[in-house]
Amino acid sequence: MFDLVKELTELPGPTGLEDRVQDWIADRWSRFAETRRTRVNNVLAHVGGSGPRLALVAHADEICLMVKSISDEGFLHIWPYYADQRGKPPRWFTPVNQPALIMTSSATIPGVFATASGHVVGGRNSQQEEVGWNDWFIDVGARSRAEVASLGIGPGARAIWNPETRRIRQNIVGKAMDDRAALAIATAAGERLAARDDLPFELWLAATVQEENGLLGASSLADEMTFDLAIALDVGLTGDIPGPDKRDFPACLGAGPIVVYQDATCHYSVRLSDRLVATARERGIPVQQAVFQNYGSDGAALIRRGVATALLTYPTRYTHSPIETVQESDLAQAVDLLCAFIEAGPERKEEPR
Ligand SMILES: [Zn+2]
C-alpha cells in the first residue's frame, strides 16, 4: 500500500489540470477493468459483477495556488485555488518555504514558495503584523519577466507544493493524501474484486476532477452513468493532535476507517452508512464514526442527483497541507471493509438493474 500511495501522491494534479493523475489511473485501472475518459476528464472503470450499480468515487485533484502575475524581476505572484473571502491567507495555510512545482498544459517547472526573511524585513523594519497574499511569491530561479515567459509560465499557471512522500515511523507523510490515498484504496479494492466472478453488485470505480473547486467532476458523473449507490472515499478529520477539541473530533489515526454521517454539505445515506459499520463489526475490521464541520466531499454532488451515497474516510492529520499524514493500516482496513461490504451483496430493497 505504501508504494501505491507514494506513487499516486507524488503525481502532480492541481485542480483543473489532473491529466497526469488521470493518465496513470486510466492505465492502471485498464489492467483489470474496462476504462474510459469522460468529457470532463473523469475516469470511469467497469470492474464487473451484476446487481445494483455501485460506484467507488475518489477525486484526482489536489489543492493548488494560481499564478496571477509576474514581476519585472521574474517572481510569480499568487492567489489560492479557492474564492478567498478574507483577503489574506488563514494561519493554517502554509505553502511558504516549500518546494513548488509550477504546471502549465505543456510543462512542469520547479521553484520554491518564498517570502522575504526576517534578516531583510524583520527587527526594527518590521511594522507589518498580518500576512497578505502578496507577501508570498514563487521563485523559479529566473531574473526577468521575459525569462519566466520563456518557460511558458504566465497568469493561470498552477503551482503545487511538492514534497516527497515518506514514512516517519508509523506515519505516511506527504502532499495530496487528499485524495490520492483514496485512489490507492479504490485501486487496491478494484484489483482484488476484479478477480471474483460472482460479484453481487455491478461495480464501477470513478476518479473525478475538480472536487476541491466545488465537486464539479462528481456533479457530471450522474450524467455519464446512472448509479444506484455510491461510496465516496476521502480524507477523514482527526482530533489526535494538539489543538482540536476531542469532543468535536473524536477520531484518530490507527483506529480504522471513519464512516461519516454528515458534513457541511450533506447528510449521507444512513442505511448505507450503518451497513458499512455493521459489516466492519461483523468482520472484525476496526471502524470509527463521525460528523464533520468545515468539510465536504464528492458525495454531496451524487446525493443531489439521486444516488444513495455513503462517505468512507481514512484518518488524516494536517489536511490541506504539505504534510498530510495517514497510517497504512487504516488504508488497508478501508480496502478490507469495501471488499467485505461488496462481497456481502445488496439489501433486498436495492433492486438489481
Ligand atoms: Zn478530498
Boltz pocket constraint, residues with backbone or C-beta under 6 A from the ligand:
constraints:
  - pocket:
      binder: B
      contacts: [[A, 59], [A, 178], [A, 179], [A, 211], [A, 233], [A, 234], [A, 235], [A, 296]]
      max_distance: 6.0
